Amino acid sequence: MKDLNKTNNNVLIKQMPYRFLKYCFTTLFCLCVILNVSSQNNEIDRLKKKEDIHKILFIGNDIISTHNLPAAVKKKAKYSGYTIETKMIATSNYNYSDHWNKSGVQSLISSKVYDVVVIQQNPTNRINSYDNLVDYSNRYSKLCKENSVILAFFMCWPTLDHFITFDTEILNYQLVSETNDDVLCPVGQVWKSYFDKTKKFDYYGDDNFLPSKKGNDIAAQVVLKSISKHLR
């Protein structure tokens, strides 16, 4: 009996290193699998997060650059759960045709880098300005659609001393945005509703045309609301 017990003990002793090594190998293997899965999940999350970054190109003049409208939109977007990157092409008094012919915006739109393009120019209530609006809005719309880019029109407003033309300005932008089924950011319309209701004109800056900080914040809010459904 003693010999049998001794034999069994020897077998157990001989098997212990094997069992220990097997245990270690199994544990190490499981750990590697867990780490690999975790790494893959992190990579998926990273790529998903990268895909959720929306790039927006702003094209315009002093109206969007005075208080950095793109930065205001980006800040509001962050609070709303969107991650956006913006680029602004803004030159004083430039309109659609100026940017189209001089600023290289056609190449930027065709690069397919941007998800949304927001375009802005000065009031369009004059006949020649309206013709320019129609002509170049069609060009921008066609180019954006060819490159799967969302085009959004920033509805401008008249100077305070031409307030009587406000309704015409609103109508002009409604028509061009509807013509090609593009997005309209009705900033001017929101401004006028506020003016009509409060009789306050503090959305205007000191020159009674460019936006005040308050007016710019409202404009950013309207732009984000208008394009947000295209950021999902």
CYANA upper distance limits for C-alpha pairs under 8 A (distance plus 0.5 A):
  1 MET  CA      5 ASN  CA      6.73
  2 LYS  CA      6 LYS  CA      6.51
  3 ASP  CA      7 THR  CA      6.55
  4 LEU  CA      8 ASN  CA      6.71
  5 ASN  CA      9 ASN  CA      6.57
  6 LYS  CA     10 ASN  CA      6.67
  7 THR  CA     11 VAL  CA      6.78
  8 ASN  CA     12 LEU  CA      6.71
  9 ASN  CA     13 ILE  CA      6.57
 10 ASN  CA     14 LYS  CA      6.60
 11 VAL  CA     15 GLN  CA      6.58
 12 LEU  CA     16 MET  CA      6.55
 13 ILE  CA     17 PRO  CA      8.19
 14 LYS  CA     18 TYR  CA      8.17
 15 GLN  CA     19 ARG  CA      6.64
 16 MET  CA     20 PHE  CA      6.44
 17 PRO  CA     21 LEU  CA      6.47
 18 TYR  CA     22 LYS  CA      6.48
 19 ARG  CA     23 TYR  CA      6.51
 20 PHE  CA     24 CYS  CA      6.64
 21 LEU  CA     25 PHE  CA      6.48
 22 LYS  CA     26 THR  CA      6.53
 23 TYR  CA     27 THR  CA      6.58
 24 CYS  CA     28 LEU  CA      6.48
 25 PHE  CA     29 PHE  CA      6.45
 26 THR  CA     30 CYS  CA      6.67
 27 THR  CA     31 LEU  CA      6.63
 28 LEU  CA     32 CYS  CA      6.66
 29 PHE  CA     33 VAL  CA      6.77
 30 CYS  CA     34 ILE  CA      6.69
 31 LEU  CA     35 LEU  CA      6.62
 32 CYS  CA     36 ASN  CA      6.47
 33 VAL  CA     37 VAL  CA      6.63
 34 ILE  CA     38 SER  CA      6.56
 35 LEU  CA     39 SER  CA      6.50
 36 ASN  CA     40 GLN  CA      6.65
 37 VAL  CA     41 ASN  CA      6.63
 38 SER  CA     42 ASN  CA      6.65
 39 SER  CA     43 GLU  CA      6.69
 40 GLN  CA     44 ILE  CA      6.65
 41 ASN  CA     45 ASP  CA      6.59
 42 ASN  CA     46 ARG  CA      6.53
 43 GLU  CA     47 LEU  CA      6.62
 44 ILE  CA     48 LYS  CA      6.46
 45 ASP  CA     49 LYS  CA      6.45
 46 ARG  CA     50 LYS  CA      6.63
 47 LEU  CA     51 GLU  CA      6.64
 48 LYS  CA     52 ASP  CA      6.78
 49 LYS  CA     53 ILE  CA      7.32
 52 ASP  CA     82 TYR  CA      8.33
 52 ASP  CA     83 THR  CA      7.28
 52 ASP  CA    232 ARG  CA      8.49
 53 ILE  CA     82 TYR  CA      8.15
 53 ILE  CA     83 THR  CA      5.58
 53 ILE  CA     84 ILE  CA      5.77
 53 ILE  CA     85 GLU  CA      7.47
 54 HIS  CA     82 TYR  CA      8.45
 54 HIS  CA     83 THR  CA      6.83
 54 HIS  CA     84 ILE  CA      5.04
 54 HIS  CA     85 GLU  CA      6.67
 54 HIS  CA    114 TYR  CA      8.05
 54 HIS  CA    115 ASP  CA      6.74
 54 HIS  CA    231 LEU  CA      7.12
 55 LYS  CA     84 ILE  CA      6.07
 55 LYS  CA     85 GLU  CA      5.22
 55 LYS  CA     86 THR  CA      6.23
 55 LYS  CA     87 LYS  CA      8.46
 55 LYS  CA    113 VAL  CA      7.62
 55 LYS  CA    114 TYR  CA      5.38
 55 LYS  CA    115 ASP  CA      5.95
 55 LYS  CA    116 VAL  CA      7.22
 56 ILE  CA     84 ILE  CA      7.58
 56 ILE  CA     85 GLU  CA      6.73
 56 ILE  CA     86 THR  CA      5.33
 56 ILE  CA     87 LYS  CA      7.00
 56 ILE  CA    114 TYR  CA      6.05
 56 ILE  CA    115 ASP  CA      6.48
 56 ILE  CA    116 VAL  CA      5.34
 56 ILE  CA    117 VAL  CA      6.27
 56 ILE  CA    118 VAL  CA      7.88
 57 LEU  CA     86 THR  CA      6.29
 57 LEU  CA     87 LYS  CA      5.46
 57 LEU  CA     88 MET  CA      6.51
 57 LEU  CA     89 ILE  CA      8.22
 57 LEU  CA    114 TYR  CA      6.83
 57 LEU  CA    116 VAL  CA      6.82
 57 LEU  CA    117 VAL  CA      5.22
 57 LEU  CA    118 VAL  CA      6.67
 58 PHE  CA     70 PRO  CA      7.45
 58 PHE  CA     86 THR  CA      7.79
 58 PHE  CA     87 LYS  CA      6.59
 58 PHE  CA     88 MET  CA      5.16
 58 PHE  CA     89 ILE  CA      6.62
 58 PHE  CA     90 ALA  CA      8.30
 58 PHE  CA    117 VAL  CA      6.44
 58 PHE  CA    118 VAL  CA      5.33
 58 PHE  CA    119 ILE  CA      6.53
 58 PHE  CA    120 GLN  CA      8.46
 59 ILE  CA     88 MET  CA      6.52
 59 ILE  CA     89 ILE  CA      5.36
 59 ILE  CA     90 ALA  CA      6.35
 59 ILE  CA     99 HIS  CA      8.12
 59 ILE  CA    117 VAL  CA      7.94
 59 ILE  CA    118 VAL  CA      6.65
 59 ILE  CA    119 ILE  CA      5.26
 59 ILE  CA    120 GLN  CA      6.66
 60 GLY  CA     64 ILE  CA      6.87
 60 GLY  CA     65 SER  CA      8.49
 60 GLY  CA     88 MET  CA      8.39
 60 GLY  CA     89 ILE  CA      6.87
 60 GLY  CA     90 ALA  CA      5.23
 60 GLY  CA     91 THR  CA      7.20
 60 GLY  CA     94 TYR  CA      7.15
 60 GLY  CA     95 ASN  CA      7.33
 60 GLY  CA     96 TYR  CA      8.19
 60 GLY  CA     99 HIS  CA      8.40
 60 GLY  CA    119 ILE  CA      6.37
 60 GLY  CA    120 GLN  CA      5.09
 60 GLY  CA    121 GLN  CA      6.12
 61 ASN  CA     65 SER  CA      6.87
 61 ASN  CA     89 ILE  CA      8.31
 61 ASN  CA     90 ALA  CA      4.88
 61 ASN  CA     91 THR  CA      5.18
 61 ASN  CA     92 SER  CA      5.35
 61 ASN  CA     93 ASN  CA      6.17
 61 ASN  CA     94 TYR  CA      6.14
 61 ASN  CA     95 ASN  CA      7.97
 61 ASN  CA    120 GLN  CA      7.70
 61 ASN  CA    121 GLN  CA      7.11
 62 ASP  CA     66 THR  CA      5.88
 62 ASP  CA     90 ALA  CA      7.25
 62 ASP  CA     91 THR  CA      7.22
 62 ASP  CA     92 SER  CA      5.73
 62 ASP  CA     93 ASN  CA      7.31
 62 ASP  CA    210 LEU  CA      7.76
 63 ILE  CA    210 LEU  CA      6.10
 63 ILE  CA    211 PRO  CA      7.13
 64 ILE  CA     68 ASN  CA      6.43
 64 ILE  CA     69 LEU  CA      5.50
 64 ILE  CA     70 PRO  CA      7.92
 64 ILE  CA     90 ALA  CA      7.80
 64 ILE  CA    120 GLN  CA      8.30
 64 ILE  CA    216 ASN  CA      8.45
 65 SER  CA     69 LEU  CA      6.74
 65 SER  CA     90 ALA  CA      6.91
 66 THR  CA    210 LEU  CA      7.93
 66 THR  CA    211 PRO  CA      8.03
 67 HIS  CA    211 PRO  CA      8.40
 67 HIS  CA    212 SER  CA      8.34
 67 HIS  CA    213 LYS  CA      6.91
 67 HIS  CA    216 ASN  CA      7.03
 68 ASN  CA     72 ALA  CA      7.11
 69 LEU  CA     73 VAL  CA      6.71
 69 LEU  CA    216 ASN  CA      6.90
 69 LEU  CA    217 ASP  CA      8.21
 69 LEU  CA    219 ALA  CA      8.14
 69 LEU  CA    220 ALA  CA      6.60
 70 PRO  CA     74 LYS  CA      6.62
 70 PRO  CA     86 THR  CA      6.74
 70 PRO  CA     87 LYS  CA      7.96
 70 PRO  CA     88 MET  CA      7.44
 70 PRO  CA    220 ALA  CA      8.04
 71 ALA  CA     75 LYS  CA      6.68
 71 ALA  CA     86 THR  CA      8.08
 72 ALA  CA     76 LYS  CA      6.77
 72 ALA  CA    216 ASN  CA      8.39
 72 ALA  CA    217 ASP  CA      7.10
 72 ALA  CA    220 ALA  CA      6.34
 73 VAL  CA     77 ALA  CA      6.47
 73 VAL  CA    220 ALA  CA      5.35
 73 VAL  CA    221 GLN  CA      7.34
 73 VAL  CA    223 VAL  CA      7.75
 73 VAL  CA    224 LEU  CA      6.66
 74 LYS  CA     78 LYS  CA      6.77
 74 LYS  CA     83 THR  CA      8.12
 74 LYS  CA     84 ILE  CA      6.58
 74 LYS  CA     85 GLU  CA      7.66
 74 LYS  CA     86 THR  CA      7.84
 75 LYS  CA     79 TYR  CA      7.21
 76 LYS  CA     80 SER  CA      6.88
 76 LYS  CA    220 ALA  CA      8.13
 76 LYS  CA    221 GLN  CA      7.62
 76 LYS  CA    224 LEU  CA      8.07
 77 ALA  CA     81 GLY  CA      6.80
 77 ALA  CA     82 TYR  CA      5.52
 77 ALA  CA     83 THR  CA      7.12
 77 ALA  CA     84 ILE  CA      7.63
 77 ALA  CA    224 LEU  CA      7.32
 78 LYS  CA     82 TYR  CA      5.66
 78 LYS  CA     83 THR  CA      6.31
 78 LYS  CA     84 ILE  CA      8.24
 82 TYR  CA    231 LEU  CA      7.97
 89 ILE  CA    103 SER  CA      8.22
 90 ALA  CA     94 TYR  CA      8.12
 93 ASN  CA    121 GLN  CA      8.21
 93 ASN  CA    122 ASN  CA      7.60
 94 TYR  CA     98 ASP  CA      6.07
 94 TYR  CA     99 HIS  CA      7.15
 94 TYR  CA    121 GLN  CA      7.22
 94 TYR  CA    122 ASN  CA      8.36
 95 ASN  CA     99 HIS  CA      6.98
 95 ASN  CA    120 GLN  CA      7.81
 95 ASN  CA    121 GLN  CA      5.16
 95 ASN  CA    122 ASN  CA      7.05
 96 TYR  CA    100 TRP  CA      6.57
 96 TYR  CA    119 ILE  CA      8.04
 96 TYR  CA    120 GLN  CA      7.86
 96 TYR  CA    121 GLN  CA      6.78
 96 TYR  CA    132 ASN  CA      8.25
 96 TYR  CA    133 LEU  CA      7.73
 96 TYR  CA    136 TYR  CA      6.68
 96 TYR  CA    137 SER  CA      8.11
 97 SER  CA    101 ASN  CA      6.57
 97 SER  CA    132 ASN  CA      7.79
 97 SER  CA    136 TYR  CA      6.75
 98 ASP  CA    102 LYS  CA      6.19
 98 ASP  CA    103 SER  CA      7.77
 99 HIS  CA    103 SER  CA      5.20
 99 HIS  CA    104 GLY  CA      7.58
 99 HIS  CA    105 VAL  CA      6.93
100 TRP  CA    104 GLY  CA      7.32
100 TRP  CA    105 VAL  CA      6.49
100 TRP  CA    106 GLN  CA      6.95
104 GLY  CA    108 LEU  CA      7.21
105 VAL  CA    109 ILE  CA      6.63
106 GLN  CA    110 SER  CA      6.59
106 GLN  CA    143 LEU  CA      8.17
107 SER  CA    111 SER  CA      6.51
108 LEU  CA    112 LYS  CA      8.05
108 LEU  CA    113 VAL  CA      7.98
108 LEU  CA    114 TYR  CA      8.46
109 ILE  CA    113 VAL  CA      7.87
109 ILE  CA    114 TYR  CA      7.31
109 ILE  CA    117 VAL  CA      8.18
109 ILE  CA    143 LEU  CA      7.90
109 ILE  CA    144 CYS  CA      7.12
109 ILE  CA    147 ASN  CA      7.79
109 ILE  CA    149 VAL  CA      8.04
110 SER  CA    143 LEU  CA      7.84
110 SER  CA    144 CYS  CA      8.13
110 SER  CA    147 ASN  CA      6.46
112 LYS  CA    147 ASN  CA      6.59
112 LYS  CA    148 SER  CA      8.07
112 LYS  CA    149 VAL  CA      7.82
114 TYR  CA    149 VAL  CA      7.29
115 ASP  CA    148 SER  CA      8.27
115 ASP  CA    149 VAL  CA      5.75
115 ASP  CA    150 ILE  CA      6.72
116 VAL  CA    149 VAL  CA      6.11
116 VAL  CA    150 ILE  CA      5.09
116 VAL  CA    151 LEU  CA      6.44
116 VAL  CA    152 ALA  CA      7.69
116 VAL  CA    227 ILE  CA      8.45
117 VAL  CA    149 VAL  CA      7.52
117 VAL  CA    150 ILE  CA      6.67
117 VAL  CA    151 LEU  CA      5.51
117 VAL  CA    152 ALA  CA      6.55
118 VAL  CA    151 LEU  CA      6.63
118 VAL  CA    152 ALA  CA      5.19
118 VAL  CA    153 PHE  CA      6.38
118 VAL  CA    154 PHE  CA      6.98
119 ILE  CA    151 LEU  CA      8.17
119 ILE  CA    152 ALA  CA      6.92
119 ILE  CA    153 PHE  CA      5.87
119 ILE  CA    154 PHE  CA      6.36
120 GLN  CA    153 PHE  CA      6.99
120 GLN  CA    154 PHE  CA      5.53
120 GLN  CA    155 MET  CA      7.66
120 GLN  CA    156 CYS  CA      7.60
121 GLN  CA    154 PHE  CA      8.40
121 GLN  CA    156 CYS  CA      7.51
122 ASN  CA    156 CYS  CA      6.95
122 ASN  CA    157 TRP  CA      8.29
122 ASN  CA    158 PRO  CA      8.50
123 PRO  CA    129 SER  CA      8.14
123 PRO  CA    156 CYS  CA      6.45
123 PRO  CA    157 TRP  CA      6.50
123 PRO  CA    158 PRO  CA      6.00
123 PRO  CA    169 GLU  CA      7.28
124 THR  CA    129 SER  CA      5.26
124 THR  CA    130 TYR  CA      5.57
124 THR  CA    133 LEU  CA      7.42
124 THR  CA    169 GLU  CA      6.74
124 THR  CA    172 ASN  CA      7.85
125 ASN  CA    129 SER  CA      7.11
125 ASN  CA    130 TYR  CA      6.74
125 ASN  CA    165 THR  CA      7.20
125 ASN  CA    168 THR  CA      6.61
125 ASN  CA    169 GLU  CA      5.96
125 ASN  CA    172 ASN  CA      8.03
126 ARG  CA    130 TYR  CA      6.57
127 ILE  CA    131 ASP  CA      6.79
128 ASN  CA    132 ASN  CA      6.74
129 SER  CA    133 LEU  CA      6.60
130 TYR  CA    134 VAL  CA      6.73
130 TYR  CA    172 ASN  CA      7.78
131 ASP  CA    135 ASP  CA      6.62
132 ASN  CA    136 TYR  CA      6.53
133 LEU  CA    137 SER  CA      6.20
133 LEU  CA    176 VAL  CA      8.27
134 VAL  CA    138 ASN  CA      6.77
134 VAL  CA    176 VAL  CA      6.79
135 ASP  CA    139 ARG  CA      7.17
136 TYR  CA    140 TYR  CA      6.61
137 SER  CA    141 SER  CA      6.46
137 SER  CA    176 VAL  CA      7.36
138 ASN  CA    142 LYS  CA      6.58
138 ASN  CA    180 ASN  CA      7.81
139 ARG  CA    143 LEU  CA      6.74
140 TYR  CA    144 CYS  CA      6.54
140 TYR  CA    151 LEU  CA      8.12
141 SER  CA    145 LYS  CA      6.65
141 SER  CA    151 LEU  CA      6.89
141 SER  CA    180 ASN  CA      7.27
141 SER  CA    182 ASP  CA      7.77
142 LYS  CA    146 GLU  CA      6.71
143 LEU  CA    147 ASN  CA      6.98
144 CYS  CA    148 SER  CA      6.53
144 CYS  CA    149 VAL  CA      5.24
144 CYS  CA    150 ILE  CA      6.94
144 CYS  CA    151 LEU  CA      6.80
145 LYS  CA    149 VAL  CA      6.35
145 LYS  CA    150 ILE  CA      7.77
150 ILE  CA    182 ASP  CA      7.83
150 ILE  CA    183 VAL  CA      7.97
150 ILE  CA    230 HIS  CA      8.27
151 LEU  CA    182 ASP  CA      6.29
151 LEU  CA    183 VAL  CA      6.60
152 ALA  CA    182 ASP  CA      6.68
152 ALA  CA    183 VAL  CA      4.91
152 ALA  CA    184 LEU  CA      6.00
152 ALA  CA    185 CYS  CA      7.03
152 ALA  CA    227 ILE  CA      7.92
153 PHE  CA    173 TYR  CA      7.91
153 PHE  CA    177 SER  CA      7.33
153 PHE  CA    182 ASP  CA      8.07
153 PHE  CA    183 VAL  CA      6.71
153 PHE  CA    184 LEU  CA      5.43
153 PHE  CA    185 CYS  CA      6.27
154 PHE  CA    184 LEU  CA      7.04
154 PHE  CA    185 CYS  CA      5.47
154 PHE  CA    186 PRO  CA      7.18
154 PHE  CA    187 VAL  CA      7.18
154 PHE  CA    223 VAL  CA      7.98
155 MET  CA    169 GLU  CA      8.41
155 MET  CA    170 ILE  CA      7.50
155 MET  CA    173 TYR  CA      6.55
155 MET  CA    184 LEU  CA      7.61
155 MET  CA    185 CYS  CA      6.39
155 MET  CA    186 PRO  CA      5.62
155 MET  CA    187 VAL  CA      5.82
155 MET  CA    188 GLY  CA      5.84
155 MET  CA    189 GLN  CA      8.08
156 CYS  CA    169 GLU  CA      7.85
156 CYS  CA    170 ILE  CA      8.50
156 CYS  CA    187 VAL  CA      7.09
156 CYS  CA    188 GLY  CA      5.67
157 TRP  CA    166 PHE  CA      6.96
157 TRP  CA    169 GLU  CA      7.13
157 TRP  CA    170 ILE  CA      8.36
157 TRP  CA    187 VAL  CA      8.40
157 TRP  CA    188 GLY  CA      5.36
157 TRP  CA    191 TRP  CA      8.49
158 PRO  CA    162 HIS  CA      6.35
158 PRO  CA    163 PHE  CA      6.60
158 PRO  CA    165 THR  CA      7.31
158 PRO  CA    166 PHE  CA      6.57
158 PRO  CA    169 GLU  CA      7.81
158 PRO  CA    209 PHE  CA      7.55
159 THR  CA    163 PHE  CA      6.91
159 THR  CA    208 ASN  CA      6.47
159 THR  CA    209 PHE  CA      5.14
160 LEU  CA    204 TYR  CA      8.41
160 LEU  CA    208 ASN  CA      5.91
160 LEU  CA    209 PHE  CA      6.88
161 ASP  CA    208 ASN  CA      8.32
162 HIS  CA    166 PHE  CA      8.04
165 THR  CA    169 GLU  CA      6.87
166 PHE  CA    170 ILE  CA      6.85
166 PHE  CA    188 GLY  CA      8.42
166 PHE  CA    192 LYS  CA      7.98
167 ASP  CA    171 LEU  CA      6.70
168 THR  CA    172 ASN  CA      6.63
169 GLU  CA    173 TYR  CA      7.13
169 GLU  CA    188 GLY  CA      8.46
170 ILE  CA    174 GLN  CA      6.81
170 ILE  CA    186 PRO  CA      8.27
170 ILE  CA    188 GLY  CA      7.16
170 ILE  CA    189 GLN  CA      6.64
171 LEU  CA    175 LEU  CA      6.68
172 ASN  CA    176 VAL  CA      6.96
173 TYR  CA    177 SER  CA      6.57
173 TYR  CA    184 LEU  CA      7.99
174 GLN  CA    178 GLU  CA      6.62
174 GLN  CA    184 LEU  CA      7.67
175 LEU  CA    179 THR  CA      6.56
176 VAL  CA    180 ASN  CA      7.53
177 SER  CA    181 ASP  CA      6.36
177 SER  CA    182 ASP  CA      5.41
177 SER  CA    183 VAL  CA      6.70
177 SER  CA    184 LEU  CA      6.39
178 GLU  CA    182 ASP  CA      6.85
183 VAL  CA    226 SER  CA      7.61
183 VAL  CA    227 ILE  CA      7.77
184 LEU  CA    226 SER  CA      7.32
185 CYS  CA    222 VAL  CA      6.71
185 CYS  CA    223 VAL  CA      5.78
185 CYS  CA    226 SER  CA      5.98
185 CYS  CA    227 ILE  CA      8.33
186 PRO  CA    190 VAL  CA      6.84
186 PRO  CA    222 VAL  CA      7.40
186 PRO  CA    223 VAL  CA      8.37
187 VAL  CA    191 TRP  CA      6.69
187 VAL  CA    218 ILE  CA      8.28
187 VAL  CA    219 ALA  CA      6.03
187 VAL  CA    222 VAL  CA      6.48
187 VAL  CA    223 VAL  CA      7.88
188 GLY  CA    192 LYS  CA      6.70
189 GLN  CA    193 SER  CA      6.75
190 VAL  CA    194 TYR  CA      6.83
190 VAL  CA    222 VAL  CA      8.44
191 TRP  CA    195 PHE  CA      6.76
191 TRP  CA    203 TYR  CA      7.72
191 TRP  CA    215 GLY  CA      8.44
192 LYS  CA    196 ASP  CA      6.50
193 SER  CA    197 LYS  CA      6.61
194 TYR  CA    198 THR  CA      6.43
194 TYR  CA    199 LYS  CA      8.15
194 TYR  CA    200 LYS  CA      8.18
195 PHE  CA    199 LYS  CA      5.45
195 PHE  CA    200 LYS  CA      6.02
195 PHE  CA    201 PHE  CA      6.45
202 ASP  CA    212 SER  CA      7.47
202 ASP  CA    214 LYS  CA      7.84
202 ASP  CA    215 GLY  CA      7.68
203 TYR  CA    211 PRO  CA      6.30
203 TYR  CA    212 SER  CA      5.91
203 TYR  CA    213 LYS  CA      8.13
203 TYR  CA    214 LYS  CA      6.25
203 TYR  CA    215 GLY  CA      4.36
203 TYR  CA    216 ASN  CA      8.00
204 TYR  CA    208 ASN  CA      5.68
204 TYR  CA    209 PHE  CA      6.23
204 TYR  CA    210 LEU  CA      6.51
204 TYR  CA    211 PRO  CA      5.15
204 TYR  CA    212 SER  CA      5.66
204 TYR  CA    215 GLY  CA      6.85
205 GLY  CA    209 PHE  CA      6.83
205 GLY  CA    210 LEU  CA      5.90
205 GLY  CA    211 PRO  CA      5.36
205 GLY  CA    212 SER  CA      4.57
205 GLY  CA    213 LYS  CA      8.24
205 GLY  CA    215 GLY  CA      8.46
206 ASP  CA    210 LEU  CA      8.28
206 ASP  CA    212 SER  CA      7.99
211 PRO  CA    215 GLY  CA      5.54
211 PRO  CA    216 ASN  CA      6.07
212 SER  CA    216 ASN  CA      6.55
213 LYS  CA    217 ASP  CA      6.74
214 LYS  CA    218 ILE  CA      6.89
215 GLY  CA    219 ALA  CA      6.69
216 ASN  CA    220 ALA  CA      6.67
217 ASP  CA    221 GLN  CA      6.75
218 ILE  CA    222 VAL  CA      6.78
219 ALA  CA    223 VAL  CA      6.66
220 ALA  CA    224 LEU  CA      6.64
221 GLN  CA    225 LYS  CA      6.68
222 VAL  CA    226 SER  CA      6.58
223 VAL  CA    227 ILE  CA      6.81
224 LEU  CA    228 SER  CA      6.10
225 LYS  CA    229 LYS  CA      8.35
227 ILE  CA    231 LEU  CA      7.44
228 SER  CA    232 ARG  CA      7.83
